[in-house]
C-alpha cells in the first residue's frame, strides 16, 4: 500500500447497471429513476415527502425559501460547519447568527442558541448541523423552537442513517436536508434530498426547484395526451436531480445500513487501536442511537505531544494516510469573519476543537488491512512525538 485516501465512494455493479439502463432509456434528466429514488427515500426515512435536488446546498436554499425566510430575517446556525449551512441564508438576504458547539459532539450548543434567541428579535429559523453523523440535541432545539416560535431546518448532510432518541433524523422538524455528494454516507455523485411532512412546504419546494413551474416536467413529457401547457408561478431555480444520479441513489440507499455498519466497525477498531495514546476518540451521546459515522474526528491532546496538529497531519501523509479537517470554522473564514466581526473568543469550543482535530479515513470499503494501516500510522506518529 502506498497511499490510502481519506475517502472513496463505494459503487458496485448494481449502480453501474442502473446508470447504463438510464442511458439506454433515452431519459437523462429528472424522470422515472428520480421518482423511484424519492419514493424509496420516503419509505426509508418514514416521512411523507422526499424531493430530490442537485445538492444539499440547493436543498437548504429551497427549504429556507419555502419557510419564507427573506430580507433581514435572522437564522441561527453553527460556526463549526461547511460554509453552505450559512451561505444559503445570505442567498435570501437573511442575516446569519452563529452559535458555538457542544465540545463533546461538535454539534450546535442549545444554550448558545437560547442566548441568541433571547438577544435578537426577528429570528425566523434554526439550522442545526448533525456533525459527523451524530444527531444534535434535537429535544432541546425543538423545545427552543416551540418556546420562541421559530422554524427548524436540519442540515443532515452527514446524517444518513441517524437517529435521536430512537427517532430517525428527517422525521422531527419542519424540513431536513440530506447530501449525496461523492464522499457522503451514500452518493449520487452530486445530489441531495429535501424531506418534510408539511404539504405546503413540499409543494413549494417542488415548484421552486425547477424554475417555478407548477407542473411536473416528467409528467408533461411522458403524457399520452397533449400536455404542453404550464405556468410559471414564481421566479424559481434550476435545482432538479438528473435520472443518472437518481439511478445511483436507488441502489446506494439499499446499502445505507450496511455501509453504516461497516463505518461503525471501523470506528470501533479505531477506538481500541488508539487506546493509551495522547488522543481522544469521538464522544457518543447515546449508544442506542444510529450514528452515521460520516466523519471520524480524532482529537489530539496537544499538551502531551511535541508537534502541532498540522505537523501530525503531515507525518500521517508521509506514511501514506490521507486525512482532512472538519472544519475550519466559519469564524476563521475571511468572508464570515470580516462581514460579521466574528472572533475566536466568541466561539471558544469550536476554536479549541479546530486546533486539535484530524478526520481519519472511514469509508465503507476499507479492509481490515486498511484499518490497521491507519491505526499503525497514528500510533507510530503519536508515540514518536509524545512528551
SULKASUL-V885513 format. One record per helix or strand of 3 or more residues. SS is the DSSP state (hx for helix, st for strand). FROM is the first residue (numbers start at 0). TO is the last residue. If there is no record, write none. Layout:
# SULKASUL-V885513
ss:SS from:FROM to:TO
ss:SS from:FROM to:TO
This chain:
# SULKASUL-V885513
ss:hx from:12 to:24
ss:hx from:31 to:44
ss:st from:48 to:52
ss:hx from:55 to:65
ss:st from:73 to:77
ss:hx from:83 to:90
ss:st from:94 to:98
ss:hx from:109 to:118
ss:st from:122 to:126
ss:hx from:130 to:132
ss:hx from:137 to:147
ss:st from:150 to:155
ss:st from:174 to:178
ss:st from:191 to:195
ss:hx from:198 to:207
ss:hx from:216 to:221
ss:hx from:242 to:253
ss:hx from:255 to:272
ss:st from:295 to:299
ss:hx from:301 to:303
ss:hx from:308 to:317
ss:hx from:329 to:331
ss:hx from:333 to:339
ss:hx from:343 to:353
ss:st from:356 to:359
ss:hx from:367 to:383
